[in-house]
Amino acid sequence: MVRTKNPSYVEKSNPPADLEEEATRGDESERDSDKTDSIEKSNDKDSSESEDESDVMQPLSMYFDYSQYTKPFKMSGKCYISEAVNLLGGHLKEEELEWFLGHPQFKHFFHMPKDSNHKLMGMWMLLLLTAHLEKKNECWSIVNGTPIRYSLREMAIIYGLYCHQYPKFKDGLGSLNFARKQFKGRQIIQYGDVKAKLLSMKKPSEDRLKMAVLYFLSSVIIGKKKGGKNAPSVEPFFLRAVDDLDLCRTFPWGRMPFDENMKDMFHLMGHFDGVVGPQWVFPSFIIPLELLAFEAIPVLKNTFREDVSDSHAHRNCPRMCKMKFKASKKKGFSLKEIYDQLGTTKEIDSMLTPTPREARLLAMIIDEDGGWDDADDPVADGWSKRLIEKDKSIWFEELHNLDVAA
């Protein structure tokens, strides 16, 4: 794997840090103070530039060289939220649909803004700017000299699914009785088979509801890269889980797509080996990655995103329900448009800070340790210590200059 060396790297040692964040951003009453908070953060960052930052290190290497940062790239996803919600809304009876609308996790997908086109260039920018670290459960991108973290905590803030540890003996939960009955013992059950079977079930029944749940999970949580005749089977665990609808209500559905996200990201960067390839398909749920750059960088949020009506998003909803991409005649926007708006800004949040309401939500949907049982890395652990324990920002002037020049 190509590792682009950082010319100013100086090796030092830093201990890891636990993560516990204070709430400063959110609802309408809290949004009024956002501008003031942003000014204060900006002032803090400006003053910190002259501080002694010897307690943090720049990354030893990046996954991509600076020469790759503007390369055109085609990225697509296999997350069909809009299609799945529309199909279920038109096919199911009210009492069946109520199972989804009353689901503590899935309900958010039915009133979040719907867009059949993913806007993935913000995500691609973060991947291009990813630092090569030892961590496997978090990813750090360096944007204009400022690290931005993607972790289970950021994912939970954005999409609100349960992110607890898996139940013991996860792979033995549920049963295959339902799948065997509906698909006549077939070994490979493709996504198209599930959709066709659901549409063939004309009358409400418990079996139809289970098939609807299987279709929803396969459309939204984890898809498959390949479609058509050579498509692989849907997730084996989904086939087991849907035979127990009580399990489907309480299972931590946020954990699986996060684990898949991390595998997909590291696989992509390892596959490209430092040189941008022609195209890539992300089969896992990518909404948090799609939105992260716009949540962490105010200038991108203000340019490309806007609030949604309160009638469409409850105040206790996660962030994916509260904003949407601004209407445009185009299906998306280019990487160049992202960079043009990014400019030389240093107003960037390294970690997403939950509002008080979001902090209460996090307490319910994520374990106290936040999933941080991860490999030690003196660089990333040093960043976390400075950001959390010392409540100080991080900005690398040399990396900022290199980014802007690239």
Order of alpha helices (4+ residues) and beta strands (2+ residues): beta-alpha-alpha-beta-beta-alpha-alpha-alpha-beta-beta-alpha-alpha-alpha-alpha-alpha-alpha-alpha-beta-alpha-alpha-beta-beta-alpha-alpha-alpha-alpha
